[in-house]
Structure formats: structure tokens, C-alpha cells
Amino acid sequence: MALHAIIYCERLFYLENVEEIRVANANVYAGRRLHDMFDKGSDIYSLELASERLGIRGEIDCAKRKSGDLIVFEHKKGKSKKGDEAWLSDRLQVLAYTLLLAEHTGEDISEARIRYHADKKTIRMDINLAEAEEHEVITAVARAGELCAGVERPAVDVPEYLCRTCLLAPVCLPEEERFTGRLLCWRIQFRSRRSTTAGAAVQGSSGTRITKYALLSPGTGQG
């Protein structure tokens, strides 16, 4: 499951992980290509790790040794927050990776970095693997479990601009909002940005159908 989506939007997390509705657009594929670009060397690692204790697993983009210390690197196609901050969802993701790597290696890890390629910013995170940070990840994991066990979609509780740029807006928004502010703005913006050729229809496990388009410009601004 995509743990960082818990911070970004709980409803999006539910749609993707419970109803299994996913859309891969041009930006998604560009992000995947970005991760495949990086060379691995004797001091650069790409790892897939799991922790039964934490209840998570994940694939770390890159871990490097500098002056003998391990540093977790995460690459994002989009922009940083305000040019000098990591998005909270990205911070949670990197924190989870750091906990996985520290548990796997038995080493103290005090630093992580997130590279945002759209604005060429590298955000440094000082890591203190104290109980508070571990509790942050465990709390998110517990919330993910609650959502996965639920039978109803969570309420829409995010800023409107996130809905306007979300590919799952047509199946996400409540019926009463579909022809009002949120989805109307989304449709105007979407039609102005979509490519000339539409993709195939996508059907989730709940039977809901949406149409997949390849967008020409970034969606959320996050990788």
C-alpha cells in the first residue's frame, strides 16, 4: 500500500488500495523512468525491505554511504514545497524507509535527502530515530489498516485544489459535488490539458468505470 497517500488524501488511499482503482498517466510513467535512470555502484544501493514489527515494506530508491554513514535518498519528479521544504507525505515515506533501513542494518541513520527534479531542489532531512518518529509511522500504518477494514469511503477532507488535479476525481467526489465547484473546475482544467488521444476505460473492483487520459502537464506537483 502507498503509505504516503494517508497524508496526501485518505479518500485517494481508500480508492487505490481498497477499491483498487488506479490510473497510470504520462506523469506516472515519467516518474518510473526517473527511478530507473540512476546508476548503482559499489556504494549506492536500491533495496526492497520489510518489517513485521513496523508492519510495512517498501523499495528504497537509493541509499548511499558518505564518510561511512548511510543516507537515504528519495527522488521525486515534481516540485518541492515552497522551494525549501519536503511535502509531508514525502517526509512520511522517507521516514518509513529510514526506519526500515536502520532496522535491517542495525545502524544509526541521521540524515535523508529528497531530490525534487522539477525545481532542482534537494531537501535535507535531519533524522532522529526516536520514539516520536517511529510512533508517527506506526500511527500512519494503523490508520491505513483502519481504512482498509472500512466499508465506506472516507469523507473528502482536503483542499479544493487537490481535487482539481486528481485523476480519480470523477469517481471520488460525492454525487452532490459532481456538477458544482470541485468537479466543474476539475473538468475545465482537465479538458484544457489532456492529450488528443484518450486511453482505455479502467474498471475498479467496485465496478466503477473511469476513462484514462494521458496528461501533458504535471498533476499534483508531487512525484
C-alpha positions as semicolon CSV with decimal commas, in nm:
position;residue;x (nm);y (nm);z (nm)
1;M;0,000;0,000;0,000
2;A;0,112;0,359;-0,061
3;L;0,161;0,484;0,294
4;H;0,233;0,843;0,190
5;A;-0,119;0,872;0,044
6;I;-0,253;0,866;0,402
7;I;-0,112;1,217;0,446
8;Y;-0,199;1,338;0,097
9;C;-0,564;1,224;0,093
10;E;-0,728;0,940;0,287
11;R;-1,004;0,908;0,027
12;L;-0,748;0,863;-0,252
13;F;-0,574;0,598;-0,039
14;Y;-0,905;0,414;0,000
15;L;-0,988;0,427;-0,371
16;E;-0,647;0,294;-0,471
17;N;-0,593;0,032;-0,201
18;V;-0,944;-0,089;-0,114
19;E;-1,145;-0,034;-0,432
20;E;-0,829;-0,091;-0,639
21;I;-0,896;0,196;-0,878
22;R;-0,570;0,322;-1,022
23;V;-0,479;0,533;-1,322
24;A;-0,131;0,549;-1,471
25;N;-0,084;0,864;-1,679
26;A;0,216;1,015;-1,853
27;N;0,343;1,165;-1,529
28;V;0,334;0,830;-1,351
29;Y;0,536;0,666;-1,626
30;A;0,779;0,959;-1,628
31;G;0,832;0,910;-1,255
32;R;0,902;0,541;-1,305
33;R;1,155;0,619;-1,578
34;L;1,322;0,869;-1,345
35;H;1,378;0,598;-1,084
36;D;1,525;0,365;-1,346
37;M;1,778;0,625;-1,464
38;F;2,010;0,612;-1,168
39;D;2,320;0,400;-1,184
40;K;2,402;0,176;-0,893
41;G;2,760;0,146;-0,776
42;S;2,960;-0,015;-0,501
43;D;2,841;0,249;-0,253
44;I;2,489;0,303;-0,392
45;Y;2,207;0,066;-0,309
46;S;1,846;0,012;-0,413
47;L;1,672;-0,211;-0,163
48;E;1,333;-0,370;-0,103
49;L;1,284;-0,422;0,269
50;A;1,007;-0,528;0,505
51;S;0,948;-0,510;0,878
52;E;0,698;-0,726;1,060
53;R;0,743;-0,513;1,370
54;L;0,654;-0,190;1,191
55;G;0,402;-0,354;0,960
56;I;0,548;-0,201;0,643
57;R;0,754;-0,288;0,339
58;G;0,898;-0,067;0,070
59;E;1,154;-0,022;-0,204
60;I;1,414;0,241;-0,124
61;D;1,516;0,441;-0,431
62;C;1,871;0,491;-0,321
63;A;2,088;0,457;-0,011
64;K;2,444;0,588;-0,019
65;R;2,740;0,584;0,213
66;K;2,907;0,916;0,282
67;S;3,201;0,923;0,521
68;G;3,089;0,579;0,635
69;D;2,733;0,683;0,720
70;L;2,421;0,559;0,540
71;I;2,197;0,826;0,385
72;V;1,854;0,755;0,236
73;F;1,779;0,935;-0,092
74;E;1,434;0,968;-0,248
75;H;1,380;1,108;-0,598
76;K;1,060;1,294;-0,692
77;K;0,963;1,416;-1,037
78;G;0,763;1,712;-0,905
79;K;0,845;2,030;-0,716
80;S;0,934;2,082;-0,353
81;K;0,706;2,271;-0,117
82;K;0,783;2,644;-0,141
83;G;1,127;2,564;-0,274
84;D;1,276;2,472;0,062
85;E;1,053;2,209;0,224
86;A;0,957;1,848;0,171
87;W;0,589;1,765;0,137
88;L;0,453;1,597;0,449
89;S;0,357;1,287;0,253
90;D;0,711;1,260;0,116
91;R;0,855;1,313;0,463
92;L;0,649;1,023;0,599
93;Q;0,759;0,799;0,313
94;V;1,128;0,876;0,365
95;L;1,095;0,838;0,741
96;A;0,944;0,492;0,689
97;Y;1,230;0,398;0,454
98;T;1,484;0,519;0,708
99;L;1,328;0,309;0,983
100;L;1,332;0,004;0,755
101;L;1,697;0,053;0,665
102;A;1,803;0,119;1,024
103;E;1,627;-0,197;1,143
104;H;1,775;-0,402;0,858
105;T;2,135;-0,284;0,906
106;G;2,138;-0,217;1,279
107;E;2,299;0,122;1,208
108;D;2,202;0,468;1,328
109;I;2,087;0,683;1,035
110;S;2,083;1,056;1,097
111;E;2,019;1,200;0,751
112;A;1,793;1,161;0,448
113;R;1,755;1,369;0,133
114;I;1,471;1,421;-0,113
115;R;1,558;1,540;-0,463
116;Y;1,276;1,727;-0,641
117;H;1,369;1,725;-1,008
118;A;1,109;1,974;-1,137
119;D;1,265;2,264;-0,946
120;K;1,607;2,102;-0,894
121;K;1,588;2,125;-0,516
122;T;1,741;1,881;-0,271
123;I;1,579;1,891;0,072
124;R;1,787;1,761;0,361
125;M;1,608;1,587;0,647
126;D;1,776;1,551;0,984
127;I;1,667;1,215;1,120
128;N;1,638;1,137;1,488
129;L;1,502;0,785;1,515
130;A;1,342;0,845;1,850
131;E;1,014;0,702;1,971
132;A;0,821;1,005;1,839
133;E;0,924;0,950;1,477
134;E;0,867;0,576;1,496
135;H;0,528;0,646;1,651
136;E;0,448;0,874;1,354
137;V;0,499;0,588;1,111
138;I;0,320;0,331;1,329
139;T;0,023;0,569;1,365
140;A;0,001;0,606;0,986
141;V;0,020;0,228;0,942
142;A;-0,258;0,181;1,196
143;R;-0,475;0,438;1,016
144;A;-0,410;0,260;0,687
145;G;-0,533;-0,063;0,846
146;E;-0,850;0,107;0,969
147;L;-0,923;0,244;0,623
148;C;-0,862;-0,092;0,456
149;A;-1,103;-0,258;0,701
150;G;-1,375;0,001;0,637
151;V;-1,675;-0,045;0,411
152;E;-1,737;0,322;0,330
153;R;-1,522;0,577;0,154
154;P;-1,371;0,839;0,388
155;A;-1,510;1,190;0,361
156;V;-1,350;1,440;0,124
157;D;-1,137;1,643;0,360
158;V;-0,862;1,805;0,153
159;P;-0,815;2,149;-0,007
160;E;-1,012;2,201;-0,327
161;Y;-0,702;2,241;-0,545
162;L;-0,604;1,880;-0,472
163;C;-0,938;1,762;-0,609
164;R;-0,898;1,970;-0,925
165;T;-0,572;1,796;-1,011
166;C;-0,669;1,442;-0,907
167;L;-0,719;1,185;-1,182
168;L;-0,971;0,995;-0,968
169;A;-1,197;1,298;-0,911
170;P;-1,484;1,163;-1,129
171;V;-1,525;0,854;-0,909
172;C;-1,413;1,013;-0,584
173;L;-1,633;1,318;-0,533
174;P;-1,979;1,280;-0,379
175;E;-2,267;1,296;-0,624
176;E;-2,385;1,632;-0,497
177;E;-2,046;1,786;-0,580
178;R;-2,003;1,643;-0,926
179;F;-2,167;1,931;-1,111
180;T;-2,073;2,204;-0,866
181;G;-1,745;2,367;-0,772
182;R;-1,490;2,092;-0,735
183;L;-1,557;1,869;-1,034
184;L;-1,662;2,154;-1,265
185;C;-1,326;2,323;-1,206
186;W;-1,154;1,988;-1,250
187;R;-1,329;1,924;-1,584
188;I;-1,240;2,265;-1,723
189;Q;-0,878;2,223;-1,621
190;F;-0,861;1,860;-1,732
191;R;-1,002;1,926;-2,079
192;S;-0,756;2,209;-2,132
193;R;-0,462;1,981;-2,051
194;R;-0,548;1,636;-2,180
195;S;-0,388;1,484;-2,483
196;T;-0,573;1,441;-2,811
197;T;-0,598;1,066;-2,777
198;A;-0,792;0,904;-2,498
199;G;-0,689;0,580;-2,342
200;A;-0,894;0,280;-2,243
201;A;-1,164;0,264;-1,979
202;V;-1,047;0,148;-1,638
203;Q;-1,265;-0,055;-1,405
204;G;-1,203;-0,093;-1,034
205;S;-1,302;-0,385;-0,815
206;S;-1,617;-0,199;-0,713
207;G;-1,736;-0,188;-1,074
208;T;-1,687;0,188;-1,111
209;R;-1,561;0,288;-1,455
210;I;-1,344;0,586;-1,538
211;T;-1,159;0,687;-1,854
212;K;-0,784;0,715;-1,857
213;Y;-0,616;1,008;-2,033
214;A;-0,253;1,094;-2,080
215;L;-0,197;1,441;-1,937
216;L;0,051;1,677;-2,093
217;S;0,138;1,868;-1,776
218;P;0,204;1,766;-1,414
219;G;-0,090;1,686;-1,190
220;T;-0,026;1,728;-0,820
221;G;0,322;1,869;-0,837
222;Q;0,449;1,572;-0,640
223;G;0,646;1,283;-0,779
